[in-house]
Amino acid sequence: MSMLNYLEKPIDNLNNNPSKKNANINKFLIKLGIYKLIAFVLRKTSGFPIWSNLEIDIQSACNRDCEFCPRYHDRSGIRKDAYGRQIMVKMPSEQVYQFIDQASRLGFKGKIKLHRLSESLLDKRYLEFAQYIKAKGLRLCENTNGDVLRKNEALCVQLDGLIEHLTIGLYDYHNEQEKQTEMAYWRSKFKQTEVAFSIPPENCTIRQGAQVYLEVMKNPAALDLPCTQPNRMMLIRYDGNVSLCCEDDGCHFDLGNAFEQSLQEIWWSYKHIKIAKTLEKPSGRHRFKRCSQCYNGQERINLLQRKNSN
């Protein structure tokens, strides 16, 4: 199946959901509007602000398989199946538009991205979503590995100015000259869009699920650092499940599904606010199993130096 032109497939419930009994209770409470009422009250009284970054995972796939990416070792059926084959599912278009509309109605003025651990430009709907976001007066930012854009000059022209800030991952260079050549190439392609670069070969974050996580030394002091990602990020996976942070692609905290509940209900839920406020305190990570193994925030790793020293 071509990575650049795959068919939309049915969305399965891929999250590690609570027990069937608890799931049925949640559905009953949703139907009664209990969560909607709680969210309305907490939004007005808790002082918990709206997110500053909204990421909508419009599709599940990536055309690369990088050792520093959390999807590298996934075999859960979320990003890869038990045999390591890519999961390729699109979020329904109507859901994408609904999330943009909901955010706009709530007064959101921050950044929107159309990916999670995926390459959003593989999705041929990207341009129409970008135009819709722009028409709403919202800010579209994006991260990409650049592979789709390199093969599509017309798309570069169409996206120039639609995307406010574009971060391009540079993965394949071997020395400083090659890196600078790549940067110059991409800057020449965009005149209105601000272009920046991520350079994991020299500045790699240690993330769970990546091969790098298993291979490098980790600093235990990082586990005592406060984490504010849950205060800032609303992250919606392609199947509607909501992640707590960029390290929670498995949606282990069962915050809810945005196909079934509004963004307001999920963001201003008692559960989400309680977790976020716990994690923003020093050593708060130790309260949660997933967070107690998260070294996000420690010093970055230079993979080029490691490879050259071996």
BALOBA-1460 file (C-alpha; in Angstrom, 3 decimals):
// residues 310
<rec num="1" residu="m" x="0.000" y="0.000" z="0.000"/>
<rec num="2" residu="s" x="1.410" y="3.399" z="-0.969"/>
<rec num="3" residu="m" x="2.210" y="5.540" z="2.086"/>
<rec num="4" residu="l" x="1.238" y="8.678" z="0.177"/>
<rec num="5" residu="n" x="-2.139" y="7.449" z="-1.042"/>
<rec num="6" residu="y" x="-3.815" y="5.056" z="1.374"/>
<rec num="7" residu="l" x="-7.526" y="4.503" z="1.807"/>
<rec num="8" residu="e" x="-9.427" y="5.588" z="4.880"/>
<rec num="9" residu="k" x="-9.965" y="2.641" z="7.196"/>
<rec num="10" residu="p" x="-12.417" y="2.087" z="10.044"/>
<rec num="11" residu="i" x="-11.216" y="3.352" z="13.404"/>
<rec num="12" residu="d" x="-10.876" y="0.679" z="16.059"/>
<rec num="13" residu="n" x="-10.814" y="1.382" z="19.760"/>
<rec num="14" residu="l" x="-7.071" y="1.004" z="20.318"/>
<rec num="15" residu="n" x="-6.727" y="2.592" z="23.740"/>
<rec num="16" residu="n" x="-5.962" y="0.695" z="26.929"/>
<rec num="17" residu="n" x="-9.455" y="1.440" z="28.175"/>
<rec num="18" residu="p" x="-10.702" y="0.866" z="31.705"/>
<rec num="19" residu="s" x="-12.810" y="-2.187" z="32.412"/>
<rec num="20" residu="k" x="-16.029" y="-2.696" z="30.482"/>
<rec num="21" residu="k" x="-18.023" y="-1.890" z="33.608"/>
<rec num="22" residu="n" x="-16.227" y="1.433" z="34.129"/>
<rec num="23" residu="a" x="-16.563" y="2.232" z="30.430"/>
<rec num="24" residu="n" x="-20.312" y="1.688" z="30.638"/>
<rec num="25" residu="i" x="-20.510" y="3.952" z="33.691"/>
<rec num="26" residu="n" x="-18.587" y="6.649" z="31.828"/>
<rec num="27" residu="k" x="-20.954" y="6.415" z="28.868"/>
<rec num="28" residu="f" x="-23.935" y="6.722" z="31.224"/>
<rec num="29" residu="l" x="-22.464" y="9.820" z="32.898"/>
<rec num="30" residu="i" x="-21.698" y="11.350" z="29.491"/>
<rec num="31" residu="k" x="-25.289" y="10.747" z="28.428"/>
<rec num="32" residu="l" x="-26.550" y="12.449" z="31.582"/>
<rec num="33" residu="g" x="-24.346" y="15.447" z="30.902"/>
<rec num="34" residu="i" x="-22.528" y="15.129" z="34.235"/>
<rec num="35" residu="y" x="-19.080" y="15.721" z="32.714"/>
<rec num="36" residu="k" x="-20.384" y="18.697" z="30.768"/>
<rec num="37" residu="l" x="-21.670" y="20.269" z="33.982"/>
<rec num="38" residu="i" x="-18.412" y="19.589" z="35.847"/>
<rec num="39" residu="a" x="-16.368" y="21.106" z="33.025"/>
<rec num="40" residu="f" x="-18.556" y="24.203" z="32.911"/>
<rec num="41" residu="v" x="-18.165" y="24.777" z="36.652"/>
<rec num="42" residu="l" x="-14.395" y="24.075" z="36.706"/>
<rec num="43" residu="r" x="-13.774" y="26.278" z="33.691"/>
<rec num="44" residu="k" x="-15.412" y="29.170" z="35.548"/>
<rec num="45" residu="t" x="-14.007" y="28.518" z="39.014"/>
<rec num="46" residu="s" x="-10.732" y="26.547" z="38.889"/>
<rec num="47" residu="g" x="-8.514" y="29.168" z="37.254"/>
<rec num="48" residu="f" x="-7.147" y="26.409" z="35.016"/>
<rec num="49" residu="p" x="-6.365" y="28.118" z="31.664"/>
<rec num="50" residu="i" x="-7.152" y="26.871" z="28.190"/>
<rec num="51" residu="w" x="-4.397" y="24.995" z="26.388"/>
<rec num="52" residu="s" x="-1.838" y="26.967" z="24.384"/>
<rec num="53" residu="n" x="-1.072" y="24.153" z="21.912"/>
<rec num="54" residu="l" x="-3.666" y="22.044" z="20.113"/>
<rec num="55" residu="e" x="-2.452" y="19.003" z="18.182"/>
<rec num="56" residu="i" x="-4.955" y="17.135" z="16.014"/>
<rec num="57" residu="d" x="-3.550" y="13.870" z="14.680"/>
<rec num="58" residu="i" x="-5.271" y="13.815" z="11.277"/>
<rec num="59" residu="q" x="-3.737" y="10.450" z="10.361"/>
<rec num="60" residu="s" x="-1.673" y="7.763" z="12.020"/>
<rec num="61" residu="a" x="1.245" y="7.027" z="9.723"/>
<rec num="62" residu="c" x="4.808" y="8.172" z="9.135"/>
<rec num="63" residu="n" x="7.013" y="7.368" z="6.165"/>
<rec num="64" residu="r" x="10.129" y="7.126" z="8.355"/>
<rec num="65" residu="d" x="11.120" y="4.829" z="11.195"/>
<rec num="66" residu="c" x="13.556" y="6.788" z="13.357"/>
<rec num="67" residu="e" x="15.338" y="5.265" z="16.333"/>
<rec num="68" residu="f" x="14.753" y="8.422" z="18.399"/>
<rec num="69" residu="c" x="10.969" y="8.369" z="17.873"/>
<rec num="70" residu="p" x="8.586" y="6.934" z="20.516"/>
<rec num="71" residu="r" x="6.730" y="4.989" z="17.830"/>
<rec num="72" residu="y" x="9.899" y="2.992" z="17.004"/>
<rec num="73" residu="h" x="9.162" y="0.064" z="19.356"/>
<rec num="74" residu="d" x="5.374" y="0.301" z="19.328"/>
<rec num="75" residu="r" x="3.657" y="-3.022" z="18.666"/>
<rec num="76" residu="s" x="0.370" y="-2.199" z="20.379"/>
<rec num="77" residu="g" x="-1.693" y="-1.512" z="17.285"/>
<rec num="78" residu="i" x="-1.604" y="2.240" z="17.840"/>
<rec num="79" residu="r" x="1.250" y="3.133" z="15.467"/>
<rec num="80" residu="k" x="2.401" y="-0.349" z="14.473"/>
<rec num="81" residu="d" x="0.828" y="-3.788" z="14.705"/>
<rec num="82" residu="a" x="2.285" y="-6.829" z="16.454"/>
<rec num="83" residu="y" x="4.512" y="-7.486" z="13.427"/>
<rec num="84" residu="g" x="5.882" y="-3.945" z="13.271"/>
<rec num="85" residu="r" x="3.774" y="-2.948" z="10.275"/>
<rec num="86" residu="q" x="2.468" y="0.611" z="10.117"/>
<rec num="87" residu="i" x="-1.092" y="1.383" z="11.175"/>
<rec num="88" residu="m" x="-2.602" y="3.687" z="8.544"/>
<rec num="89" residu="v" x="-5.879" y="5.315" z="9.589"/>
<rec num="90" residu="k" x="-7.278" y="8.767" z="8.894"/>
<rec num="91" residu="m" x="-9.292" y="10.829" z="11.340"/>
<rec num="92" residu="p" x="-12.676" y="11.569" z="9.728"/>
<rec num="93" residu="s" x="-12.690" y="15.037" z="8.163"/>
<rec num="94" residu="e" x="-15.842" y="16.110" z="9.998"/>
<rec num="95" residu="q" x="-14.127" y="15.451" z="13.311"/>
<rec num="96" residu="v" x="-11.118" y="17.572" z="12.335"/>
<rec num="97" residu="y" x="-13.383" y="20.484" z="11.456"/>
<rec num="98" residu="q" x="-15.381" y="20.043" z="14.664"/>
<rec num="99" residu="f" x="-12.243" y="20.247" z="16.813"/>
<rec num="100" residu="i" x="-11.126" y="23.432" z="15.069"/>
<rec num="101" residu="d" x="-14.599" y="24.922" z="15.534"/>
<rec num="102" residu="q" x="-14.775" y="23.930" z="19.204"/>
<rec num="103" residu="a" x="-11.383" y="25.465" z="19.919"/>
<rec num="104" residu="s" x="-12.395" y="28.680" z="18.158"/>
<rec num="105" residu="r" x="-15.653" y="28.948" z="20.131"/>
<rec num="106" residu="l" x="-13.750" y="28.502" z="23.394"/>
<rec num="107" residu="g" x="-11.598" y="31.507" z="22.519"/>
<rec num="108" residu="f" x="-8.456" y="29.537" z="21.745"/>
<rec num="109" residu="k" x="-5.757" y="31.751" z="20.191"/>
<rec num="110" residu="g" x="-2.705" y="29.501" z="20.422"/>
<rec num="111" residu="k" x="-1.019" y="27.154" z="17.962"/>
<rec num="112" residu="i" x="-2.671" y="24.332" z="16.026"/>
<rec num="113" residu="k" x="-0.691" y="21.420" z="14.609"/>
<rec num="114" residu="l" x="-2.109" y="18.573" z="12.538"/>
<rec num="115" residu="h" x="0.114" y="15.763" z="13.746"/>
<rec num="116" residu="r" x="1.122" y="13.774" z="16.787"/>
<rec num="117" residu="l" x="3.707" y="11.033" z="16.183"/>
<rec num="118" residu="s" x="2.848" y="11.118" z="12.489"/>
<rec num="119" residu="e" x="3.765" y="12.863" z="9.257"/>
<rec num="120" residu="s" x="0.711" y="15.022" z="8.593"/>
<rec num="121" residu="l" x="1.689" y="15.992" z="5.043"/>
<rec num="122" residu="l" x="1.140" y="12.391" z="3.921"/>
<rec num="123" residu="d" x="-2.562" y="13.268" z="4.150"/>
<rec num="124" residu="k" x="-3.817" y="14.861" z="0.940"/>
<rec num="125" residu="r" x="-6.487" y="16.742" z="2.930"/>
<rec num="126" residu="y" x="-3.826" y="18.814" z="4.659"/>
<rec num="127" residu="l" x="-4.183" y="21.853" z="2.399"/>
<rec num="128" residu="e" x="-7.955" y="22.110" z="2.915"/>
<rec num="129" residu="f" x="-7.534" y="21.850" z="6.681"/>
<rec num="130" residu="a" x="-4.811" y="24.507" z="6.579"/>
<rec num="131" residu="q" x="-7.060" y="26.857" z="4.611"/>
<rec num="132" residu="y" x="-9.903" y="26.318" z="7.072"/>
<rec num="133" residu="i" x="-7.683" y="27.100" z="10.054"/>
<rec num="134" residu="k" x="-6.444" y="30.253" z="8.362"/>
<rec num="135" residu="a" x="-10.017" y="31.333" z="7.540"/>
<rec num="136" residu="k" x="-10.887" y="30.958" z="11.236"/>
<rec num="137" residu="g" x="-8.128" y="33.415" z="12.118"/>
<rec num="138" residu="l" x="-6.196" y="30.724" z="13.967"/>
<rec num="139" residu="r" x="-2.449" y="30.008" z="13.914"/>
<rec num="140" residu="l" x="-1.253" y="26.922" z="12.074"/>
<rec num="141" residu="c" x="2.216" y="25.650" z="12.941"/>
<rec num="142" residu="e" x="3.646" y="22.344" z="11.786"/>
<rec num="143" residu="n" x="6.468" y="19.833" z="12.151"/>
<rec num="144" residu="t" x="7.554" y="17.703" z="9.206"/>
<rec num="145" residu="n" x="10.428" y="15.536" z="8.059"/>
<rec num="146" residu="g" x="10.214" y="17.381" z="4.739"/>
<rec num="147" residu="d" x="10.021" y="14.313" z="2.515"/>
<rec num="148" residu="v" x="6.595" y="15.125" z="1.025"/>
<rec num="149" residu="l" x="7.506" y="18.784" z="0.450"/>
<rec num="150" residu="r" x="10.788" y="17.888" z="-1.235"/>
<rec num="151" residu="k" x="8.847" y="15.986" z="-3.889"/>
<rec num="152" residu="n" x="6.065" y="18.570" z="-4.266"/>
<rec num="153" residu="e" x="7.163" y="22.082" z="-5.218"/>
<rec num="154" residu="a" x="3.544" y="23.177" z="-5.756"/>
<rec num="155" residu="l" x="2.598" y="22.222" z="-2.216"/>
<rec num="156" residu="c" x="5.454" y="24.321" z="-0.828"/>
<rec num="157" residu="v" x="4.053" y="27.322" z="-2.709"/>
<rec num="158" residu="q" x="0.493" y="26.630" z="-1.532"/>
<rec num="159" residu="l" x="1.493" y="26.267" z="2.121"/>
<rec num="160" residu="d" x="3.811" y="29.283" z="2.184"/>
<rec num="161" residu="g" x="2.032" y="31.773" z="4.443"/>
<rec num="162" residu="l" x="-0.780" y="29.355" z="5.366"/>
<rec num="163" residu="i" x="1.573" y="27.753" z="7.873"/>
<rec num="164" residu="e" x="2.832" y="30.425" z="10.263"/>
<rec num="165" residu="h" x="5.785" y="28.446" z="11.618"/>
<rec num="166" residu="l" x="7.229" y="25.291" z="10.046"/>
<rec num="167" residu="t" x="9.760" y="23.126" z="11.870"/>
<rec num="168" residu="i" x="11.615" y="20.780" z="9.522"/>
<rec num="169" residu="g" x="13.472" y="17.785" z="10.890"/>
<rec num="170" residu="l" x="17.007" y="17.336" z="9.566"/>
<rec num="171" residu="y" x="17.966" y="13.688" z="9.974"/>
<rec num="172" residu="d" x="20.261" y="12.672" z="7.123"/>
<rec num="173" residu="y" x="23.270" y="14.996" z="7.200"/>
<rec num="174" residu="h" x="26.713" y="13.754" z="8.244"/>
<rec num="175" residu="n" x="28.600" y="16.980" z="8.834"/>
<rec num="176" residu="e" x="28.123" y="20.718" z="9.360"/>
<rec num="177" residu="q" x="28.394" y="21.576" z="5.675"/>
<rec num="178" residu="e" x="25.620" y="19.158" z="4.729"/>
<rec num="179" residu="k" x="23.443" y="20.520" z="7.536"/>
<rec num="180" residu="q" x="23.904" y="24.115" z="6.415"/>
<rec num="181" residu="t" x="23.168" y="23.146" z="2.795"/>
<rec num="182" residu="e" x="19.885" y="21.564" z="3.900"/>
<rec num="183" residu="m" x="18.917" y="24.638" z="5.917"/>
<rec num="184" residu="a" x="19.628" y="26.935" z="2.960"/>
<rec num="185" residu="y" x="17.528" y="24.719" z="0.684"/>
<rec num="186" residu="w" x="14.468" y="24.884" z="2.936"/>
<rec num="187" residu="r" x="14.766" y="28.608" z="3.588"/>
<rec num="188" residu="s" x="14.696" y="29.173" z="-0.156"/>
<rec num="189" residu="k" x="11.369" y="27.339" z="-0.416"/>
<rec num="190" residu="f" x="9.412" y="29.519" z="2.019"/>
<rec num="191" residu="k" x="9.234" y="33.309" z="1.869"/>
<rec num="192" residu="q" x="6.271" y="34.008" z="4.188"/>
<rec num="193" residu="t" x="6.335" y="31.032" z="6.535"/>
<rec num="194" residu="e" x="8.870" y="31.164" z="9.359"/>
<rec num="195" residu="v" x="11.160" y="28.139" z="9.023"/>
<rec num="196" residu="a" x="13.013" y="26.483" z="11.908"/>
<rec num="197" residu="f" x="14.776" y="23.144" z="12.241"/>
<rec num="198" residu="s" x="14.879" y="20.228" z="14.625"/>
<rec num="199" residu="i" x="18.185" y="18.351" z="14.609"/>
<rec num="200" residu="p" x="17.846" y="15.084" z="16.554"/>
<rec num="201" residu="p" x="21.256" y="13.804" z="15.379"/>
<rec num="202" residu="e" x="22.824" y="16.478" z="17.604"/>
<rec num="203" residu="n" x="20.017" y="17.375" z="19.969"/>
<rec num="204" residu="c" x="18.022" y="14.245" z="20.722"/>
<rec num="205" residu="t" x="15.349" y="14.108" z="23.420"/>
<rec num="206" residu="i" x="15.162" y="10.856" z="25.393"/>
<rec num="207" residu="r" x="11.642" y="9.518" z="24.859"/>
<rec num="208" residu="q" x="9.965" y="6.307" z="25.977"/>
<rec num="209" residu="g" x="9.448" y="3.817" z="23.159"/>
<rec num="210" residu="a" x="12.508" y="5.002" z="21.241"/>
<rec num="211" residu="q" x="15.584" y="2.841" z="20.745"/>
<rec num="212" residu="v" x="17.656" y="5.711" z="22.113"/>
<rec num="213" residu="y" x="15.775" y="5.479" z="25.430"/>
<rec num="214" residu="l" x="17.118" y="1.958" z="25.923"/>
<rec num="215" residu="e" x="20.686" y="2.733" z="24.908"/>
<rec num="216" residu="v" x="21.705" y="5.952" z="26.680"/>
<rec num="217" residu="m" x="22.453" y="6.824" z="30.268"/>
<rec num="218" residu="k" x="19.559" y="8.563" z="31.984"/>
<rec num="219" residu="n" x="19.815" y="11.153" z="34.729"/>
<rec num="220" residu="p" x="17.555" y="10.224" z="37.684"/>
<rec num="221" residu="a" x="17.426" y="13.897" z="38.690"/>
<rec num="222" residu="a" x="15.145" y="14.476" z="35.683"/>
<rec num="223" residu="l" x="12.443" y="12.445" z="37.421"/>
<rec num="224" residu="d" x="12.139" y="15.135" z="40.095"/>
<rec num="225" residu="l" x="11.573" y="17.946" z="37.612"/>
<rec num="226" residu="p" x="8.126" y="19.566" z="37.398"/>
<rec num="227" residu="c" x="6.193" y="18.909" z="34.197"/>
<rec num="228" residu="t" x="3.830" y="21.492" z="32.731"/>
<rec num="229" residu="q" x="2.948" y="19.785" z="29.442"/>
<rec num="230" residu="p" x="-0.530" y="18.775" z="30.702"/>
<rec num="231" residu="n" x="-1.210" y="22.469" z="31.460"/>
<rec num="232" residu="r" x="-0.378" y="23.541" z="27.917"/>
<rec num="233" residu="m" x="-1.180" y="20.770" z="25.429"/>
<rec num="234" residu="m" x="-4.474" y="19.395" z="24.146"/>
<rec num="235" residu="l" x="-3.397" y="16.344" z="22.145"/>
<rec num="236" residu="i" x="-5.993" y="14.399" z="20.163"/>
<rec num="237" residu="r" x="-4.918" y="11.098" z="18.636"/>
<rec num="238" residu="y" x="-6.303" y="10.026" z="15.241"/>
<rec num="239" residu="d" x="-8.908" y="7.779" z="16.930"/>
<rec num="240" residu="g" x="-10.183" y="10.577" z="19.184"/>
<rec num="241" residu="n" x="-8.431" y="9.475" z="22.361"/>
<rec num="242" residu="v" x="-6.750" y="12.313" z="24.226"/>
<rec num="243" residu="s" x="-3.143" y="12.114" z="25.445"/>
<rec num="244" residu="l" x="-1.946" y="13.767" z="28.634"/>
<rec num="245" residu="c" x="1.324" y="14.932" z="27.058"/>
<rec num="246" residu="c" x="3.684" y="14.260" z="24.158"/>
<rec num="247" residu="e" x="4.985" y="11.149" z="25.965"/>
<rec num="248" residu="d" x="1.506" y="9.625" z="26.326"/>
<rec num="249" residu="d" x="0.665" y="8.480" z="22.810"/>
<rec num="250" residu="g" x="-0.810" y="5.349" z="24.380"/>
<rec num="251" residu="c" x="-3.366" y="7.527" z="26.203"/>
<rec num="252" residu="h" x="-2.608" y="5.665" z="29.431"/>
<rec num="253" residu="f" x="-4.446" y="8.191" z="31.609"/>
<rec num="254" residu="d" x="-7.876" y="7.556" z="30.025"/>
<rec num="255" residu="l" x="-8.745" y="11.244" z="29.881"/>
<rec num="256" residu="g" x="-11.520" y="10.631" z="27.388"/>
<rec num="257" residu="n" x="-12.327" y="10.410" z="23.712"/>
<rec num="258" residu="a" x="-12.982" y="13.647" z="21.834"/>
<rec num="259" residu="f" x="-15.310" y="11.866" z="19.396"/>
<rec num="260" residu="e" x="-17.611" y="11.229" z="22.364"/>
<rec num="261" residu="q" x="-17.037" y="14.299" z="24.577"/>
<rec num="262" residu="s" x="-16.332" y="17.943" z="23.892"/>
<rec num="263" residu="l" x="-12.849" y="19.381" z="24.263"/>
<rec num="264" residu="q" x="-14.165" y="21.479" z="27.136"/>
<rec num="265" residu="e" x="-15.404" y="18.402" z="28.997"/>
<rec num="266" residu="i" x="-12.055" y="16.639" z="28.681"/>
<rec num="267" residu="w" x="-9.780" y="19.618" z="29.367"/>
<rec num="268" residu="w" x="-11.686" y="20.958" z="32.365"/>
<rec num="269" residu="s" x="-12.429" y="17.558" z="33.863"/>
<rec num="270" residu="y" x="-11.567" y="17.086" z="37.518"/>
<rec num="271" residu="k" x="-9.305" y="14.181" z="36.561"/>
<rec num="272" residu="h" x="-7.230" y="16.157" z="34.060"/>
<rec num="273" residu="i" x="-6.840" y="19.212" z="36.287"/>
<rec num="274" residu="k" x="-5.853" y="17.054" z="39.266"/>
<rec num="275" residu="i" x="-3.168" y="15.218" z="37.275"/>
<rec num="276" residu="a" x="-1.828" y="18.437" z="35.749"/>
<rec num="277" residu="k" x="-1.575" y="20.197" z="39.101"/>
<rec num="278" residu="t" x="0.205" y="17.185" z="40.623"/>
<rec num="279" residu="l" x="2.781" y="17.055" z="37.834"/>
<rec num="280" residu="e" x="3.596" y="20.762" z="37.948"/>
<rec num="281" residu="k" x="5.054" y="20.221" z="41.433"/>
<rec num="282" residu="p" x="8.640" y="18.978" z="41.965"/>
<rec num="283" residu="s" x="8.721" y="15.155" z="42.186"/>
<rec num="284" residu="g" x="5.125" y="14.983" z="40.980"/>
<rec num="285" residu="r" x="6.173" y="12.490" z="38.311"/>
<rec num="286" residu="h" x="6.642" y="9.821" z="40.968"/>
<rec num="287" residu="r" x="2.867" y="9.734" z="41.526"/>
<rec num="288" residu="f" x="2.215" y="8.111" z="38.151"/>
<rec num="289" residu="k" x="3.879" y="5.007" z="36.688"/>
<rec num="290" residu="r" x="4.246" y="6.414" z="33.174"/>
<rec num="291" residu="c" x="5.656" y="9.715" z="34.408"/>
<rec num="292" residu="s" x="8.027" y="8.039" z="36.860"/>
<rec num="293" residu="q" x="9.898" y="6.631" z="33.829"/>
<rec num="294" residu="c" x="9.932" y="9.891" z="31.836"/>
<rec num="295" residu="y" x="13.282" y="11.662" z="31.440"/>
<rec num="296" residu="n" x="11.903" y="14.457" z="29.294"/>
<rec num="297" residu="g" x="13.703" y="17.564" z="30.485"/>
<rec num="298" residu="q" x="17.128" y="16.066" z="31.062"/>
<rec num="299" residu="e" x="20.096" y="17.071" z="28.903"/>
<rec num="300" residu="r" x="19.847" y="16.155" z="25.218"/>
<rec num="301" residu="i" x="21.994" y="13.486" z="23.566"/>
<rec num="302" residu="n" x="24.331" y="14.099" z="20.607"/>
<rec num="303" residu="l" x="23.849" y="11.002" z="18.447"/>
<rec num="304" residu="l" x="26.490" y="12.048" z="15.921"/>
<rec num="305" residu="q" x="29.146" y="12.137" z="18.612"/>
<rec num="306" residu="r" x="28.039" y="8.756" z="19.939"/>
<rec num="307" residu="k" x="28.190" y="7.166" z="16.488"/>
<rec num="308" residu="n" x="31.559" y="8.715" z="15.690"/>
<rec num="309" residu="s" x="33.014" y="7.493" z="18.989"/>
<rec num="310" residu="n" x="31.938" y="3.880" z="18.399"/>
